[in-house]
Amino acid sequence: MAEMEPLTSGASNRIIPILKTLRTSLLYIHSLLFSVLLLLLPRRYRRSYTADSAAEQSPRKSVKRWRLEEEDTIKRRALAEGIDMTTGNEDCRWSTFLFFGVRRNALFTRSWFPVTGQTKGILVIIHGLNEHSGRYAQFAKQLTSCNFGVYAMDWIGHGGSDGLHGYVPSLDHVVADTGALLEKIKSENPGVPCFLFGHSTGGAVVLKAASYPNIEEMLEGIILTSPALRVKPAHPIVGAVAPFFSLVIPKFQFKGANKRGIPVSRDPAALLAKYSDPLVYTGPIRVRTGHEILRISSYLLRNFKSVTVPFFVLHGTADKVTDPLASQDLYNEAASNFKDIKLYDDFLHDLLFEPEREEVGQDIISWMEKKIRS
C-alpha cells in the first residue's frame, strides 16, 4: 500500500483543505474586508461581483474559458464513448446516450440489459464525487447476469457530461436530474420495479431525491454505499465562510487538498486503475463543490426521521472518507418500514472496488430480490 499512497486521494476529498491552504486569521480578515468592499461598491457593480468572481466578468476571458471548458467536455465525452462496457460479458447488451437534464445540460448516460430480455428489475446508478459511470461496468455485468437492467448517469462536470471537470454548481440540480432520468426510465419500462443506487456523495443525492414524494412513488427502494451523511468542516469558521466564498470564487481550487490522500480500497490494482483514469477528477476540490457537499449533508442529518423510502445502507467500518456511524444513525432513526444495514468489518470506502466486491454486489442483488418478493 505504501507505493499507492500518492494516488489515494482524488475522489475522497474530505472538506478540510481551506485551513490547510490559508491561515484561519487571514481567511477571516480577507472575508471581512471583501464584504466591506462589496458594500461600498455601487449596487450595479456589487451584483456583478457576487454573481461570480471579478475575473470572470471580462467577456474576452469568459469566452476563452467557455471554449476551454467545451474542448475539455468534448475530450472527456470521446474518452467515455471509447470505454468497452462488455468486460467480457456477451450475455448483456449495452448502449450510451445523452440525457438532457433539468437545466438542459447534456448528461452522458449508459445502460446494460440482459440479452434474454427477461428483466426482473432496474437499478439506476448515481456515482460518487469525482468518478464516473464507466467505473461500474463490472457491477453492471453482475447485475445483468441476475436479470437486472442497469442505467448509470454521469453528473454535471463528471465523466462525459457537460460542465467544468470536477465542478458541481448545485447538488440540487443533480437531485433533479436523477428524478428526471428515473421518470424517463419508468416511462420506457412500465411495470418494471426500479431502484436507485448511490455511492458516497451519490448516496446523499439519492437519499435526498427519494425524499420527494413524486420520486419515491416511482421507486421500489434505494441502495446506499458509504453515503456522505455526516461531512463536517475541519473548523466551524470554514462552514461560516463557505457560502460567501462559493459565491465569489465558486470554481477556485484549493491547492494541497489531496497531497496525502485517504485510501479508499484495499486492492492496489483498483487504486491504480482509479487514479490513472483520465475521467476521474483528481485535482483539488472546487469551492462551490465543497460547499454543496456540506449543504446536502447538513440537510440530510436534520431529516433522518422523515425518511420513509425502503433502503439498504452498506458501509465499511474502516472507512475514513465518510462516517459509518452516520449510516447506523440513518438506519436507527429512519421511519422506513423496510430497511436494512450491513457494516463490513475493516472494509474501506469504495465497497464495490474492494477485493470482496462480488460479495458486496451479491448482497445488493439479494436485497433487491427480497424487496421485489415482498
C-alpha positions as CSV (number, residue, x, y, z in Angstrom):
1,M,0.0,0.0,0.0
2,A,2.9,2.3,0.6
3,E,3.5,2.8,-3.1
4,M,-0.2,3.6,-3.6
5,E,-0.2,6.5,-1.2
6,P,0.3,9.3,-3.7
7,L,-2.7,8.0,-5.7
8,T,-5.1,7.7,-2.8
9,S,-6.9,11.0,-2.5
10,G,-8.8,12.2,-5.6
11,A,-12.4,11.5,-5.1
12,S,-12.2,11.1,-1.4
13,N,-11.8,14.9,-0.9
14,R,-12.9,15.4,2.7
15,I,-13.9,19.0,3.2
16,I,-10.7,20.1,5.0
17,P,-8.5,21.9,2.5
18,I,-9.3,25.5,3.4
19,L,-7.4,25.5,6.7
20,K,-4.5,23.7,5.1
21,T,-4.3,26.4,2.4
22,L,-4.9,29.6,4.3
23,R,-4.3,30.5,7.9
24,T,-7.5,30.9,9.8
25,S,-6.8,34.5,10.7
26,L,-6.0,35.5,7.1
27,L,-9.2,33.8,5.9
28,Y,-11.3,35.7,8.4
29,I,-9.7,39.1,7.6
30,H,-10.0,38.5,3.8
31,S,-13.7,37.7,4.0
32,L,-14.4,40.6,6.3
33,L,-12.5,43.1,4.1
34,F,-14.1,41.8,1.0
35,S,-17.6,42.1,2.5
36,V,-16.9,45.7,3.4
37,L,-15.6,46.5,-0.1
38,L,-18.7,44.9,-1.7
39,L,-21.0,47.1,0.5
40,L,-19.1,50.2,-0.6
41,L,-19.4,49.4,-4.3
42,P,-22.3,50.9,-6.3
43,R,-25.1,48.3,-6.5
44,R,-24.7,47.5,-10.2
45,Y,-21.0,46.5,-9.6
46,R,-21.9,44.7,-6.4
47,R,-24.3,42.4,-8.3
48,S,-21.6,41.5,-10.8
49,Y,-19.1,40.6,-8.1
50,T,-21.5,38.4,-6.2
51,A,-22.6,36.6,-9.3
52,D,-19.2,35.2,-9.8
53,S,-15.5,36.2,-9.5
54,A,-14.4,39.5,-10.9
55,A,-12.1,37.8,-13.4
56,E,-15.0,36.0,-15.0
57,Q,-16.8,39.3,-15.8
58,S,-14.4,40.1,-18.7
59,P,-16.2,39.0,-21.9
60,R,-13.0,38.0,-23.6
61,K,-11.9,35.9,-20.6
62,S,-15.3,34.4,-20.3
63,V,-15.4,33.3,-23.9
64,K,-11.9,31.8,-23.7
65,R,-12.8,30.0,-20.5
66,W,-16.1,28.7,-22.1
67,R,-14.2,27.4,-25.1
68,L,-11.6,25.6,-22.9
69,E,-14.4,24.0,-20.9
70,E,-16.2,23.0,-24.1
71,E,-13.0,21.4,-25.5
72,D,-12.4,19.6,-22.3
73,T,-16.0,18.3,-22.3
74,I,-15.6,17.0,-25.9
75,K,-12.4,15.2,-25.0
76,R,-13.9,13.6,-21.9
77,R,-17.0,12.5,-23.9
78,A,-14.8,10.9,-26.5
79,L,-13.0,9.0,-23.7
80,A,-16.3,8.0,-22.2
81,E,-17.6,6.7,-25.5
82,G,-14.4,4.7,-26.0
83,I,-14.7,2.6,-22.9
84,D,-15.6,-1.0,-23.6
85,M,-18.6,-1.8,-21.3
86,T,-18.9,-5.5,-22.1
87,T,-16.0,-6.5,-19.8
88,G,-16.1,-9.9,-21.4
89,N,-19.8,-10.4,-20.9
90,E,-21.5,-11.5,-24.1
91,D,-24.8,-12.0,-22.2
92,C,-25.6,-8.3,-22.0
93,R,-26.3,-5.6,-24.5
94,W,-25.2,-2.1,-23.6
95,S,-25.5,1.4,-25.1
96,T,-24.8,5.0,-24.4
97,F,-26.9,8.1,-24.9
98,L,-27.1,11.8,-23.9
99,F,-29.9,12.7,-21.5
100,F,-30.7,16.4,-21.2
101,G,-31.1,17.4,-17.6
102,V,-33.4,20.0,-16.0
103,R,-31.1,22.8,-17.0
104,R,-30.7,21.4,-20.5
105,N,-27.2,20.1,-19.8
106,A,-26.1,17.1,-21.8
107,L,-25.5,14.2,-19.3
108,F,-23.7,11.1,-20.5
109,T,-25.7,8.0,-19.7
110,R,-25.0,4.3,-20.0
111,S,-27.4,1.3,-20.0
112,W,-26.9,-2.5,-19.7
113,F,-29.6,-5.1,-20.2
114,P,-29.6,-9.0,-20.3
115,V,-29.8,-10.3,-23.9
116,T,-32.5,-12.7,-22.8
117,G,-34.9,-9.7,-22.5
118,Q,-36.1,-11.0,-19.1
119,T,-35.7,-8.1,-16.6
120,K,-36.9,-8.6,-13.1
121,G,-35.9,-5.0,-12.1
122,I,-33.8,-2.0,-13.0
123,L,-31.0,-0.4,-11.0
124,V,-30.1,3.3,-11.7
125,I,-26.5,4.1,-10.6
126,I,-25.5,7.5,-9.3
127,H,-21.7,7.5,-8.9
128,G,-19.7,9.3,-6.3
129,L,-17.9,12.6,-6.3
130,N,-15.1,12.9,-9.0
131,E,-15.7,9.5,-10.6
132,H,-18.0,8.4,-13.5
133,S,-20.5,5.8,-14.6
134,G,-18.0,3.7,-16.6
135,R,-16.3,2.5,-13.4
136,Y,-19.4,0.4,-12.7
137,A,-19.2,-1.9,-15.7
138,Q,-18.2,-4.9,-13.6
139,F,-21.0,-4.4,-11.2
140,A,-23.4,-4.0,-14.2
141,K,-22.2,-7.4,-15.5
142,Q,-23.0,-9.0,-12.2
143,L,-26.5,-7.4,-12.2
144,T,-27.4,-8.4,-15.8
145,S,-26.3,-12.0,-15.1
146,C,-29.1,-12.0,-12.5
147,N,-31.6,-10.4,-15.0
148,F,-31.4,-6.8,-13.7
149,G,-31.2,-3.9,-16.1
150,V,-28.9,-1.1,-15.3
151,Y,-28.7,2.6,-16.1
152,A,-25.8,4.9,-14.9
153,M,-25.6,8.7,-15.4
154,D,-22.6,11.0,-15.2
155,W,-23.2,14.1,-13.1
156,I,-22.7,17.5,-14.5
157,G,-18.9,18.2,-14.6
158,H,-18.1,14.4,-14.5
159,G,-17.3,11.7,-17.0
160,G,-18.7,12.5,-20.4
161,S,-21.2,15.1,-19.2
162,D,-21.3,18.8,-19.8
163,G,-19.5,21.2,-17.4
164,L,-16.2,22.1,-16.0
165,H,-14.4,18.9,-14.8
166,G,-15.0,18.5,-11.0
167,Y,-17.3,21.5,-10.7
168,V,-20.8,21.0,-9.3
169,P,-22.8,24.3,-9.2
170,S,-25.6,22.7,-7.2
171,L,-26.2,19.2,-5.9
172,D,-29.9,20.0,-6.1
173,H,-29.5,20.1,-9.9
174,V,-28.1,16.5,-9.7
175,V,-31.0,15.5,-7.5
176,A,-33.5,17.0,-10.1
177,D,-31.6,15.3,-13.0
178,T,-31.8,12.0,-11.1
179,G,-35.6,12.3,-10.8
180,A,-35.9,13.3,-14.4
181,L,-33.9,10.3,-15.6
182,L,-35.9,8.0,-13.4
183,E,-39.1,9.3,-14.9
184,K,-37.8,8.6,-18.4
185,I,-36.8,5.1,-17.4
186,K,-40.1,4.3,-15.9
187,S,-42.0,5.6,-19.0
188,E,-39.9,3.3,-21.2
189,N,-40.1,0.3,-18.8
190,P,-43.7,0.3,-17.5
191,G,-44.3,-2.1,-14.7
192,V,-40.7,-2.9,-14.0
193,P,-39.5,-2.3,-10.4
194,C,-36.9,0.4,-10.2
195,F,-34.2,1.0,-7.6
196,L,-31.8,3.9,-7.1
197,F,-28.2,3.2,-6.1
198,G,-25.8,5.9,-4.9
199,H,-22.2,5.8,-3.7
200,S,-20.7,8.3,-1.3
201,T,-21.9,11.8,-2.3
202,G,-24.1,10.0,-4.9
203,G,-25.7,8.3,-1.9
204,A,-26.5,11.7,-0.4
205,V,-28.0,12.7,-3.8
206,V,-30.1,9.5,-3.9
207,L,-31.4,9.9,-0.4
208,K,-32.5,13.5,-1.0
209,A,-34.1,12.6,-4.3
210,A,-36.1,9.8,-2.6
211,S,-37.4,12.4,0.0
212,Y,-39.6,13.9,-2.7
213,P,-43.0,12.1,-2.9
214,N,-43.1,12.2,-6.8
215,I,-39.7,10.4,-6.9
216,E,-40.3,8.0,-4.0
217,E,-43.5,6.7,-5.6
218,M,-41.5,5.6,-8.7
219,L,-39.1,3.6,-6.5
220,E,-39.1,0.1,-5.1
221,G,-36.2,1.1,-2.9
222,I,-32.8,2.7,-2.7
223,I,-29.3,1.3,-2.0
224,L,-26.6,3.5,-0.4
225,T,-22.9,2.5,-0.3
226,S,-20.7,4.6,2.0
227,P,-23.1,7.6,1.9
228,A,-21.8,11.1,2.7
229,L,-24.3,11.8,5.5
230,R,-22.1,13.5,8.1
231,V,-19.5,15.6,6.4
232,K,-18.1,18.3,8.6
233,P,-15.5,21.1,8.0
234,A,-12.3,20.9,10.0
235,H,-13.2,24.1,11.9
236,P,-16.5,26.0,12.4
237,I,-15.2,29.1,10.6
238,V,-14.9,27.0,7.4
239,G,-18.7,26.4,7.5
240,A,-19.3,30.0,8.3
241,V,-17.4,31.4,5.3
242,A,-18.1,28.6,2.8
243,P,-21.3,30.2,1.5
244,F,-19.6,33.5,0.8
245,F,-16.6,32.0,-1.0
246,S,-18.8,29.7,-3.0
247,L,-20.5,32.8,-4.5
248,V,-17.3,34.9,-5.0
249,I,-14.9,32.2,-6.2
250,P,-17.0,29.1,-6.9
251,K,-14.6,27.4,-9.3
252,F,-11.4,28.1,-7.3
253,Q,-9.3,25.0,-6.5
254,F,-7.7,24.9,-3.1
255,K,-4.1,23.7,-3.6
256,G,-2.9,20.9,-1.5
257,A,-6.4,19.5,-0.8
258,N,-5.2,16.0,-1.6
259,K,-1.4,15.8,-1.4
260,R,-1.6,12.9,1.0
261,G,-4.8,11.1,0.5
262,I,-7.0,8.7,2.3
263,P,-7.0,5.1,1.0
264,V,-10.4,4.1,-0.5
265,S,-9.7,0.4,-1.3
266,R,-7.5,-2.4,0.0
267,D,-6.9,-3.5,-3.6
268,P,-3.8,-1.9,-5.0
269,A,-4.9,-2.7,-8.6
270,A,-8.2,-1.0,-8.0
271,L,-6.5,2.1,-6.6
272,L,-4.1,2.3,-9.6
273,A,-7.0,1.9,-12.1
274,K,-9.0,4.7,-10.4
275,Y,-6.3,7.3,-10.1
276,S,-4.8,6.7,-13.5
277,D,-8.2,7.0,-15.1
278,P,-8.4,10.4,-17.0
279,L,-12.1,10.6,-16.4
280,V,-11.6,10.5,-12.6
281,Y,-11.1,14.1,-11.4
282,T,-8.0,14.2,-9.1
283,G,-7.5,17.9,-8.8
284,P,-8.1,19.9,-5.6
285,I,-11.8,20.3,-4.7
286,R,-13.5,23.4,-6.1
287,V,-15.1,25.8,-3.6
288,R,-18.7,25.5,-4.7
289,T,-18.5,21.7,-4.9
290,G,-17.2,21.5,-1.3
291,H,-19.9,23.9,-0.1
292,E,-22.6,21.8,-1.8
293,I,-21.4,18.7,-0.1
294,L,-21.6,20.4,3.3
295,R,-25.0,21.8,2.5
296,I,-26.6,18.5,1.4
297,S,-25.0,16.6,4.3
298,S,-26.4,19.1,6.8
299,Y,-29.9,18.9,5.2
300,L,-29.9,15.1,5.4
301,L,-28.7,14.9,9.0
302,R,-31.7,17.1,10.1
303,N,-34.2,14.9,8.2
304,F,-33.2,11.3,9.1
305,K,-36.5,10.8,10.9
306,S,-38.6,11.8,7.9
307,V,-37.1,9.1,5.6
308,T,-39.8,6.6,4.6
309,V,-38.4,5.0,1.4
310,P,-37.3,1.4,1.7
311,F,-33.5,1.3,1.8
312,F,-30.4,-0.8,2.2
313,V,-27.3,1.0,3.5
314,L,-23.8,-0.6,3.3
315,H,-20.6,0.8,4.9
316,G,-17.1,-0.3,5.7
317,T,-16.2,0.1,9.4
318,A,-12.7,1.3,8.4
319,D,-14.0,4.0,6.0
320,K,-12.1,7.2,6.6
321,V,-13.8,9.2,3.9
322,T,-17.4,9.0,5.1
323,D,-18.7,8.1,8.5
324,P,-20.1,4.6,9.1
325,L,-21.7,5.7,12.3
326,A,-23.8,8.2,10.3
327,S,-25.1,5.2,8.3
328,Q,-26.0,3.5,11.5
329,D,-27.8,6.6,12.7
330,L,-29.8,6.7,9.5
331,Y,-30.9,3.1,10.0
332,N,-31.8,3.7,13.6
333,E,-33.8,6.9,13.1
334,A,-35.5,6.5,9.7
335,A,-39.2,5.9,9.7
336,S,-39.0,3.4,6.8
337,N,-40.9,0.1,7.4
338,F,-38.5,-1.8,5.1
339,K,-34.9,-1.0,5.9
340,D,-31.6,-2.9,6.3
341,I,-28.0,-2.2,7.1
342,K,-24.7,-4.1,6.6
343,L,-21.4,-3.0,8.1
344,Y,-18.3,-4.7,6.6
345,D,-15.5,-5.2,9.2
346,D,-12.3,-3.4,8.1
347,F,-13.6,-2.5,4.6
348,L,-12.7,0.9,3.2
349,H,-14.7,3.5,1.2
350,D,-15.1,2.1,-2.3
351,L,-17.0,-1.1,-1.4
352,L,-17.6,-2.2,-5.0
353,F,-13.8,-2.0,-5.6
354,E,-12.7,-3.9,-2.6
355,P,-11.2,-7.4,-3.0
356,E,-14.7,-8.7,-1.8
357,R,-16.6,-6.7,-4.4
358,E,-18.5,-9.8,-5.7
359,E,-19.8,-10.4,-2.1
360,V,-20.9,-6.8,-1.8
361,G,-22.6,-6.9,-5.2
362,Q,-24.4,-10.1,-4.3
363,D,-25.7,-8.6,-1.0
364,I,-27.2,-5.8,-3.1
365,I,-28.8,-8.2,-5.6
366,S,-30.2,-10.3,-2.8
367,W,-31.8,-7.3,-1.1
368,M,-33.5,-6.1,-4.3
369,E,-34.8,-9.6,-4.9
370,K,-36.1,-9.8,-1.3
371,K,-37.8,-6.4,-1.8
372,I,-39.4,-7.4,-5.1
373,R,-40.8,-10.6,-3.5
374,S,-42.2,-8.6,-0.5
